[in-house]
């Protein structure tokens, strides 16, 4: 099937969905682990106490984990 100039196959779509689900599971597990490791409540520190430094650290963690997952999926 040709869609917007790109050949789309059922196998390719299925592989994309599976890799996306696996990536989301790894991402959620990684975020859960970082919340367990930190000795304080992340939600309270970021939203209530307005801790900008922690927000930057968590954002960096999210970007790093996303880059690792994307590299693992693309091979």
Helices and strands as residue ranges (DSSP letters): E 2-3, E 6-7, H 10-37, H 42-43, I 44-48, H 52-74
